[in-house]
Amino acid sequence: MPARSVTFTAPREVRVTESEVPTPDDGEVLVETAYSAISPGTELLIYRGEAPRELEADETIGALDGSLDYPLRYGYAAVGTVAAVGDAVDEAWLDRRVFAFHPHESHFCAPPTELHPVPDDCSTAAAALLPNVETAVNFVMDGRPMVGERVVVFGQGLVGLLTTAVLSSFPLAELVTVDSVAERRALSRAFGADESVAPEEIDDRFDPSGPSLDGDARGHTSDGADLTFELSGNPAALDAAVGVTGYDGRVVVGSWYGTKPVTLDLGGRFHRSRIRLQNSQVSTLDPSLRGRWDSDRRLDVSWDRLADFDAEGLLTHRVPVDEAERAYELLDSKSEASVGILFTYGGP
């Protein structure tokens, strides 16, 4: 069987191309992919043509060179088995299950330094969610929740649910999530949310008030959230996230809106609220953490968190890579049943 790769060729156009199975160089191994996970945020923007085409694909992942312009091979969550090794590579790598930040492709060559062995207690399919867990860990590290805080998470897609799971391990006063899909709200409660509500219900649940004008310190505490995460990918949700956050609260923006504009109402309560908006993105760590943290340490934490979750419960669809277009159509339709979508390659 030839090697197969997924390529975005134009908005809402996806092709699966074939080529010869590559031969590893002396310092490389050949990986035969079993699963690769679709990134539901970024890849939906690419599929719809809503990603900035001049932007670099990802400067931190060597396999993603070039920009987000078409034609484009993308993806960064491939799991498979080492099928061959180069002459300069230890044969102990043969048959090992490995994870790689690599595009959707049935066979690829890489040096062992770019591979991450899959722990024995992690299923091959679940390992494909490692980047999503790492993203969730990064969001929480940037948000820095404190004991007894009220936390709200907008968006309970794949990354939102994983973020909820990470947050649920903290001794919070309350963890409330927001999503328009009832099935995802049910999953959210299963992954640790105290309560999960529809978007139209959140304003009644959190009614923040501004600080008192006479300087009474008690006026600086309201019924609003202390910490809010916006992870829905919907630009309108950011305004709602700001709206439920209390005085001196923090809003972590993990969504990538691509080319979609964002409109915020900053002329009312926000003017005196001292609310802080912070961007969070997994490609980098907060500069204040870099003295003791690096990406390897964060990835180790992500493997540990992945072992704690029912990751298999988030994998709602497995689509043969030859039917890649169907997978993106499913993602684009925002099917209520879809959360995690894997490409399968006929491997173990």
N, C-alpha and C positions, 0 to 999 in steps of 0.2 A: 504494500500500500504506500503511495507517495506521501510526502509531508504535506500538511494542509495548514494554511494561515488565513486569518480573518482580516479583511481590509475594508476600511471605510472609504468609499470612492466618491461620494457626494452626499448632500443631505438626504437621509432616509434611503440610502443605497449602500448595501453591504455585499461583498463578494467573498467567497471562499476560494482561494487560489491554491494550486498544487505545484509542487516542486520535488526534486530528488531529496531523499533523506540525507542530511549533511554528515560529513565525516569529521570527527573532532581533531583539532590540531594537537600537537604534543602535550600542551599544557591545559587541554580542555577535556570535558566529558560530554557525551551525548545524552540528553534527557528525553525520554519518551513520556509525553504528557498524559496524565489520566484525567485531570480536571483543571479548568481555569474559571475563575469567578469573574462575572461582569461587575464593574464598578457602576452601581445604579445612578450615581450623580453625574460624574464626569462623562461616562460613555453615553448617557442619554443626551447631554448637551452636544456631544460630538455627532451623535446620530441625527439630531434635529437641526444641526448646523448653527447652534447657539453658542459654540465655544469660540473665543477669539482666535482666529486662524494664524495670526502672527506670533502668538505666544508659544514659547518653548514647551514641548510635550512634558518633559520633567527632567530638569537638569541633574537631579540626584539619582536617576536610574539610567545606567549606561545603555540598556537595551531600547530605551525610548529616545532616540536621537531625532533631531529636526523639530519642526513646529507642528501645530495642530491643523495645518492645512491638508487638504485632500491631495492625493491618496494617502491614507494614514493607517498604519498598524498600531494598535493600542492594546492596553491591558497590562496588569501588573500583579497577577495572582495565579501563577501556574504551579501545579503540583504533579509530580510524576516520579519515574524510576530511572536511575542511571543505567543506560543500556550498553554503553561502551565508554572506554577511557582512552585518552591519548597515551603515548609512550612514556611521558614524564609524570603521569598521574598514578598515584597509589591505587592498585587494583582493589583495595578495600572499599573504594567508592562504588564498585559494581553492585547493582541491584539495590542500592540504598534509596529509600524514599526521600525526596528533597522538595523544598519549596524554592521558587525563584520569582523575583520581580521581573516578569517577562510578558510580552504580548501574547495574545491568543494564538497558539501555534502547536501543532501536534508533536514536532521534534525540533529541538534547538541545541546548539552547542554553547557551553559557557565554562569559564574556569571555576574550579571548586570554591574559590574565594567568594563567588557570587551566589553560592547555593547555601541553603539552610536545611540541615537534616530535620526531618519530621520526627518529633518524639514518638516513642512506641505507643503511648497512651492516647495519641491523637489520630483520628481516622483520616484517610487521605482526602476525603471530601471536605471535612471540617477545616483541614489545614489551609484550604484555599481562602478561608475568611481571615487569615492572619493580618493582611493589610487593613481590613476594616476594623479589626480589634485594635490594631496599633493607632488608627485614626481616633477611635473612641478614647483610648488611653491618653492620647495627646490633648484632646478636647478637655478632659477632666484635669489633666496637669495644668493646662492654661487657666481653667476656671477656678482651681484651688478651693474646692468647697470646704467649709468649716463646720465643726460640730454644731448641730442644732439649727443649721440654715434651712430656709425654704427654697427649694430648687424646682424650676420648671424646665421641661425639655419640649420644644416645638419640633414635630416631625418624628414619626416612629417607623421610618423605613429601616433598612438594614443597619446603617450606621447609628441611627437614632436609638434603635432597640439595644444595640451593643453598648452605647453610651449610658443608657438607662441601667443596664446590667452592671456596668462599672460603678456608677454612682450609688447603686443600691447597697454596695458594701460599706458606704460611709454612714456614720451615725447622724443622719440628717433629721430635722424635725419633720420634714415632709418632702416627698418626691412626687411631683405631678407631671404627667405627660399630656401632650396635645396632638391629636391626629384626627383626620376626617373619616378614616376607615375603621369601622367597628372591629374587624378582624385584627387589625394591628393594635387597637386599644386593648383587646383581650390578650394578645401576645405581650404587650407592654406590662400589664399587670403580672403576667407569668414571669417576666424578666425582672421584676422587683419594684415596679412603680406602686406607690400607695394608692394612687388614683389616676385614671386616664380619661380625658374628656374630649369632646368634640370642640373645634375652634370656636363655635358660637357660645360655648359654655364657659370659656376660660375667664372672660371679663367678670362674670358673676362670682367665680371662684376666687379671684384675686382682684381686689379693688384698692389699689395703692392711693395714698394721699400724700401731698407734699409736706415739707417741713412747716412747722408753725412759724408765723411771721414774728412772734415775740421771742424767738430763740429758745423756746422750751425744748430741752433735749429729747423729751418724750415725743415731740413732733417729728423727730428724725427717724422714728421707727413706724412703719406703716404695715398694712396688711399685704403689701406687695411682696414679690419674690426677692430674695437676697441675691440669687444667682439664676440667670436664665440662659439657656442654650437655644440658638436658632439653627436647626439642622434639617429643615423641611425642603430646602431648595426653592421655596416660593417667596419671591421678593416681598409680597404683601405681609408675610408672616413676621418679617423683621420689625415692622411698625407695631404689630400686635405684641411682639416680645418686649419691646421697649415699654409698651403700655401697661404690662402687668408687673414690671420691675419697680420695686420700691426705691425710696430715697437712698442714695449712695450705693445702689445695687450695681451688679455687673451683668453685662450681656455679652456672651461669647458667640461670635458669628462663625459657625463652621460650614454653612452653606456656601457653595459656589454658584453664583447666578449667571455666570457666563456673560453674554451680551445683553441679558435682560436688565432693564433699568430698575432702580430701587427708589421709591419715593417714601420719605419719612416726614412725619409731622413733629417738628422740633420747636414749634412756636408756642406751645402751651405749657403743660406741666414739666416737660423735659427741661425747659429753660432754667428752672431752679432745682432740678432733681439730683444733680451731680452723678447721674448715671454714667457708667463707663462702658463704651463699646469696644470690644477687642476682637480682632481677626485671629482665627486659629486655623492652621494648615499643617498637615503632618510632614511636609518636606523639611521643616526646620523645627528646632526646639527653641523655647523661650530663651533669649540671651541670658536671663538671670539664673537659668538652671544649668548652663553649659559647664560650670565649674565641676559638677559632680555627675552630670548626665550626658550621655551621647546616644546616638541612634541604636547602637548595639544593646545598651542597657535597657532602653525603652522597648526594644523588640523582645528581649528576654522576659520582661514583665508581661508583654502581650501574649507570649506563648503560655505563661502561667494563667492569665485571665481566660484565655481560650479553653484551657482545660477545665475551668470552673463552669463554663456555660453549656447549655444544651444547644450547641451550634447546629447540630443536625436539624433541630426544629425550625431553624431559619432558612434552610435550603428547600424552598418550595418548588423549584423547577430545575430539572436536568434536561438539557437540550443537546442532541448530537451536534457537533460543530458543523457538520454539513448543512444543518438547518439554522445557521446563525441568524439569518434574516428574521426568522420566526421569533427568535429570542428577543431581538430588539423591538419587533412589533409588539410583543407582549409587554416589554418594559415601557414602550411609548404609550400604550393604551392605559397604563396605570391600573392594571387589573388589581382588584381588591385582594385577590388571592396570592399575588406575587410579592415576595420579599427578596430572597436570595436566589439568583439564577446562575447555574453552572453550565459551562460547556463540557460535554463528555467526548472522549476521544477513543473509546473502545478499549481502554486499558483497565488495570485492576481497580 
